[in-house]
Amino acid sequence: MECVPNFSEGRDKAKIERIVEPFRQTKGVKLLDYSNDEDHNRLVVTVVGEPEPLKDAVLAAIGVAVKEIDLNHHQGQHPRMGAVDVVPFIPIKGCTTDDAIELSKEVGAKVAELYNVPVFLYEKSATAPHRENLAAIRKGEFEGMAEKIKQPEWQPDFGPAERHPTAGTVAIGARMPLVAYNINLNTPSLEIAHGIAKRIRFIGGGLRYCKAMGVELKDRGITQVSINMTDFTRTHLYQAMEMVRMEARRYGVSVVGSEIIGLVPMEALIDTASYYLGLEGFSTSQVLESRIME
């Protein structure tokens, strides 16, 4: 099972190391990657392991984050509703989506019990259709959740119907692999970045399985279209890139680079390389490393 928890801390290196430490120390869990972004003020961790030790490590890391992070003093470009903002479980090998759903519920119940943090189940674990989309749950963020959580339709699945005073709320669920893909623009205009994001995301009539928002990168004097590709097998990375380029031209703006946050399935990159190289009939079986790993 894979887990990719997102924590609302991207600037304090000491805190980041304390949050990550349980993933290093828990036997049966392998820390694959962790990356922090100061503009987003966010930490993304990628770990894999057997369900039980993975559960223990995730709960321990959540405990550190709840203790260390106070969202009353948190600012960043990325929307957030909790010190631990989202905890997705992804079945990789020898387990199923049902296994991931069950694990997400176990972790959610324990988070509420141990830390008194309200938990929303999302994506495949959602208990109602309006809770499947993380953006819908997170709307209003930490500040707005104080009143939102009191509404009958937004009662948490676990824990009190009251926002934790410093750690907020958390979304936990099962989903398929997601690619966090950001495209940088040579403009400081956040309005332009927002405009492009609105046009490429599915909710705005754009690409299916694409979520996007505009982000300001103050230190570099540019902006970014920050994208989550929720099913890279059906909407490819190159489609997002080309649509951003097309929309950017409307504003006289260019793409100056892109980045992937965390880990990415090899297939997602192979699809993109095949497109830009114009390869015909190419498959993953022709990739040397994939054959070696068989």
C-alpha positions, 0 to 999 in steps of 0.5 A, a space after each residue: 500500500 502507498 500513502 501520500 500524506 500532505 502536511 501544512 508545513 513547507 518552511 521549517 526544516 526542523 519540523 519537517 524532519 520531526 514529521 517525517 521521522 516516524 516513516 524512517 523509524 517504523 519497520 515494514 515501511 519504506 520512505 520513498 520521497 518527501 518534498 517541501 515547497 516554501 511558496 505553497 508552505 506544504 510538505 508531501 511525503 510518499 511512503 509504502 508498506 504493509 497496511 498495519 505498519 503503514 497505519 502505525 507510521 501515518 498515525 505517529 506522523 499525524 500526531 507530530 503534525 497536530 502537535 507542531 503545526 498551528 494553522 492560525 499562524 500558517 500562510 501559503 499559496 496552497 489551499 489547506 484545511 488542516 495541519 495534516 491536510 489530506 491522507 490518501 491511500 493507494 493500492 499498489 501491489 497485493 492489495 485492492 481498492 477495498 483494502 485501501 478503503 478499509 485502511 482509510 476508515 481505520 486510520 480516520 477513526 483512530 485520528 479522531 480518537 487519539 487527536 480529537 481532529 475531525 475526519 472527512 472520508 473522501 474519493 473512493 472512501 466517501 460516504 456521500 457523493 458531495 464528499 468525493 471531491 477534495 476541493 469541495 470538502 476543503 472549500 472555505 479552508 481552515 478559517 471557513 471550516 469553523 462554521 461549515 462543519 456545523 452544517 448537517 451536510 458537512 458533519 465529519 465522518 469521525 470526530 467532533 463536529 467542531 474544528 480543532 483549534 490549531 490543527 483544523 480538519 483532515 480528509 482521508 481516503 482511498 484513490 488511484 495514483 495521482 500526478 502533481 504537475 505544476 507548469 510555470 509561466 513567465 508572468 507575475 500576474 496571478 490573475 492570468 494564472 488563475 484564468 488559465 487554471 479555470 480553463 484547463 480544469 474539468 470543473 471549468 469545462 477543460 480536461 477530464 481528471 484535471 484539477 488546477 489553480 493559479 499560484 504565485 511564486 514570489 521569490 521567482 517573480 512568476 506564477 504557476 498553474 498547479 495541477 493534479 492529474 487524478 487519472 493520468 491514464 485517461 488524461 495525459 500530462 502532455 495534454 495539460 501542458 499543451 492546453 496551458 500553452 494554448 491558453 497562455 498565448 491568449 495573454 501573450 504569456 509563455 511556459 518557462 518550465 514545469 515540475 513534478 511534485 513527489 513520485 510519478 508512475 513511469 507510464 505517465 512519463 513514457 506517454 508524454 515522451 512518446 507524444 513529443 518524440 512522435 513514436 509509433 507503436 511504442 510500449 513500456 516493454 521497450 523500456 530497458 529498466 522495466 524489462 530488468 525489473 520483470 
